[in-house]
Amino acid sequence: MKQNIYDDPQFFAGYSSMRKTGGGLNEVLEQPAMVSLLPEVIHGTVLDLGCGDGGLCVRLLDLGANSVIGVDLSQNMIRAARERCAGRKDIQFHCLAIEDFQSPDGAFDLVVSSLAFHYIPNLEALFHNIQAWLKDGGMLVFSIEHPVATCSQGIHAGWYRDANNKKCHWQVDCYADEGERRSRWFVDGVIKYHRTVSSIVNHLVGAGFHIVRMLEPHATEKAEQEKPSLLEERRRPPFLLMKALKAKHGKTEPDFAPYR
């Protein structure tokens, strides 16, 4: 059975509190970076894998998408997404695992995913599915927990601290040992899957994508001045974001239009 941690009451309470108070890194790091990789104007049909509460889906529609399909395994998240988007006919939500979603080939102009792919055990197979679902010239934009962050989850505490509890350095260990990681995030036993940067890149290339851009974001100087603790994110990257294109039929190099 696929993990559905966001429907665990204790986990969801902790996660919801973090998002409401802005205590996470989503708002100041991941979301601005994700938006920066999207086209200024979006065309056609978009698929959001791991759509959560639908916030990115709404942003995609605001940028011009004709319609959006959001997929998420969590009933809590899909319920929140449907409440957020009540009455909108240009958006649909499906409560099922990303791995179980099915679509005709060439159905989407753009596929996005925000911090969901590290929950997927077989990312290579998913990239092949996404490549098939995209139209020729279509785009994939996703964010994932950075392999520097996932490698030692459940093995080390992350930051190494001195006798005065000062953070000295981030512990990178077992980096080449890909696979399942179990750690504590609000509750024990949260399962994520670690893979190296090279594996992620090679899986994309092997699935027929052309990588356009990669980001390892940190906060803006203004945000760091307002919240100095964000300076820590310059010491190790928490997120990895990638933009890739499916080449148009019969071409060995991608035609970037209309997504430049």
C-alpha positions in Angstrom: 0.0 0.0 0.0 1.3 3.5 -0.9 2.1 5.8 2.0 -0.6 8.4 2.7 1.1 10.3 5.5 -0.8 13.5 4.9 -4.0 11.8 6.1 -2.4 10.8 9.4 -4.2 13.2 11.9 -1.0 14.0 13.9 1.1 14.6 10.8 -1.6 16.7 9.1 -2.1 18.8 12.2 1.6 19.6 12.4 1.9 20.2 8.6 -1.2 22.5 8.6 0.2 24.5 11.5 3.5 25.0 9.7 1.9 26.2 6.5 -0.5 28.6 8.4 2.3 30.2 10.4 4.7 30.3 7.4 7.3 28.3 9.4 8.3 26.1 6.4 10.6 26.8 3.5 7.8 26.4 0.8 6.8 30.0 0.7 10.2 31.7 0.8 12.2 29.2 -1.2 10.4 26.5 -3.2 7.3 28.4 -4.5 9.1 31.4 -5.9 11.7 29.2 -7.6 8.9 27.0 -9.0 7.1 30.0 -10.4 10.3 31.4 -11.9 10.6 28.2 -14.1 7.1 28.4 -15.4 6.3 30.3 -18.7 5.1 33.8 -18.2 2.0 32.8 -20.1 0.8 29.2 -19.9 -1.2 27.6 -22.8 -3.4 24.6 -22.9 -3.9 21.8 -20.4 -1.8 21.3 -17.3 -1.4 18.3 -14.9 -0.3 18.9 -11.3 1.0 15.7 -9.7 0.9 15.9 -5.9 -1.3 19.0 -6.0 -1.8 19.4 -2.3 -4.4 22.0 -1.4 -4.6 23.3 -5.0 -2.6 26.5 -4.5 -0.3 25.9 -7.5 -3.3 24.8 -9.6 -4.9 28.2 -9.1 -1.6 30.0 -9.9 -1.5 28.0 -13.2 -4.9 29.1 -14.1 -4.0 32.7 -13.3 -1.1 32.4 -15.7 -3.4 31.4 -18.5 -3.9 27.7 -18.5 -7.1 26.6 -20.1 -7.7 23.8 -17.6 -5.8 22.0 -14.8 -6.0 18.5 -13.4 -4.7 18.0 -9.9 -3.8 14.6 -8.5 -3.1 13.8 -4.8 -3.4 10.7 -2.7 -4.4 12.6 0.4 -8.1 13.0 1.1 -7.3 15.9 3.4 -5.5 17.7 0.6 -8.0 17.0 -2.1 -10.8 18.2 0.2 -8.9 21.5 0.9 -8.2 21.9 -2.9 -11.9 21.4 -3.8 -12.9 23.9 -1.1 -10.4 26.4 -2.5 -11.6 26.0 -6.1 -15.3 25.5 -5.4 -17.4 26.5 -8.4 -14.6 26.5 -10.9 -15.2 24.4 -14.0 -11.7 24.7 -15.4 -10.1 22.5 -12.7 -10.6 18.9 -11.7 -9.1 17.0 -8.8 -8.5 13.3 -8.5 -7.8 11.6 -5.2 -5.3 8.8 -6.1 -1.6 8.0 -6.0 0.6 9.7 -8.6 1.7 6.3 -9.7 -1.9 5.2 -10.3 -2.9 8.2 -12.5 -3.6 7.3 -16.1 -3.9 9.5 -19.2 -4.0 9.2 -22.9 -0.7 10.1 -24.7 -0.2 13.7 -25.6 -2.9 15.0 -23.3 -1.0 17.8 -21.6 1.0 20.9 -22.6 2.6 21.2 -19.1 3.2 18.8 -16.2 4.2 20.2 -12.8 4.9 18.7 -9.4 5.8 20.5 -6.2 7.8 18.5 -3.6 6.1 15.2 -4.3 8.6 13.1 -6.3 10.7 12.2 -3.3 7.7 10.0 -2.2 7.8 8.0 -5.4 9.8 4.7 -5.3 10.1 4.3 -9.1 10.8 7.8 -10.4 12.3 6.4 -13.7 8.9 4.8 -14.6 7.1 8.0 -13.7 9.3 10.1 -16.0 8.5 7.8 -18.9 4.8 8.1 -18.2 5.0 11.9 -18.0 6.9 12.0 -21.3 4.1 10.0 -22.9 1.4 12.2 -21.4 3.0 15.4 -22.7 2.4 16.8 -26.2 5.4 17.2 -28.5 7.3 20.3 -27.2 5.6 20.0 -23.8 7.2 20.9 -20.5 7.9 19.3 -17.1 8.7 21.5 -14.1 9.2 19.9 -10.7 10.7 20.4 -7.3 12.1 17.7 -5.0 13.9 17.6 -1.7 17.6 17.9 -2.6 19.6 14.7 -2.5 22.1 16.4 -0.1 19.1 16.6 2.3 17.6 13.2 1.7 20.8 11.1 1.7 21.2 10.9 5.5 17.6 11.2 6.6 16.9 8.5 9.2 20.7 8.0 9.5 21.9 11.3 10.9 20.2 14.3 12.5 21.2 16.6 9.7 23.1 19.4 11.2 26.1 18.5 13.3 26.1 20.6 16.5 28.9 21.5 18.9 28.8 21.4 22.7 27.0 24.7 22.7 24.3 23.4 20.3 25.7 25.6 17.4 25.2 24.2 13.9 28.7 23.4 12.6 27.9 21.7 9.3 25.4 19.6 7.5 26.2 15.9 7.5 26.3 14.3 4.1 26.5 10.5 4.3 25.4 7.4 2.4 24.9 9.6 -0.6 25.4 6.9 -3.2 23.2 4.4 -1.4 19.9 5.1 -3.1 16.5 3.9 -1.9 14.1 4.2 1.0 14.7 6.6 3.9 12.5 6.5 7.1 12.7 9.6 9.3 10.7 11.8 11.6 8.8 14.8 10.3 5.9 15.6 12.7 5.6 11.8 13.2 7.9 8.8 13.0 8.3 6.6 10.0 7.8 9.1 7.2 9.0 7.4 4.0 10.9 9.2 1.3 13.2 7.9 -1.5 16.8 9.2 -1.9 18.4 9.2 -5.3 21.5 11.1 -6.4 21.4 14.1 -8.6 23.0 12.1 -11.5 20.2 9.5 -11.2 17.5 12.1 -11.5 19.2 13.7 -14.5 19.9 10.4 -16.2 16.3 9.2 -15.6 15.1 12.4 -17.3 17.4 12.1 -20.2 16.6 8.4 -20.6 12.9 9.1 -20.7 13.5 11.5 -23.6 13.6 14.9 -21.9 15.9 17.8 -22.7 16.9 19.5 -19.5 16.6 23.3 -19.8 17.4 24.6 -16.3 18.2 23.5 -12.7 17.8 25.5 -9.5 19.0 25.1 -6.0 17.3 28.1 -4.5 18.0 30.1 -1.4 16.1 33.0 0.0 16.3 36.6 -1.3 18.5 39.0 0.6 15.4 40.9 1.7 13.9 37.7 3.2 17.2 36.9 4.9 17.3 40.3 6.4 13.8 39.9 7.7 14.5 36.4 8.9 18.2 35.7 9.5 17.7 32.0 10.1 17.2 31.7 6.3 20.9 32.3 5.9 21.3 28.6 6.9 19.8 27.6 3.5 22.9 29.0 1.8 25.0 26.4 3.7 23.2 23.4 2.1 20.5 23.3 -0.6 17.1 22.0 0.7 15.5 21.8 -2.7 16.3 20.9 -6.3 14.1 22.2 -9.1 14.3 21.2 -12.8 12.7 22.2 -16.1 12.7 19.8 -19.0 11.2 19.7 -22.4 9.9 16.8 -24.6 11.3 17.2 -28.1 8.9 17.6 -30.9 8.3 14.6 -33.1 11.2 13.9 -35.5 13.6 16.4 -33.9 16.7 15.6 -32.0 16.8 19.0 -30.3 13.8 20.6 -28.6 11.8 23.5 -30.1 11.5 25.8 -27.1 8.5 27.8 -28.4 6.2 28.8 -26.9 7.9 28.1 -23.6 11.2 30.0 -23.6 
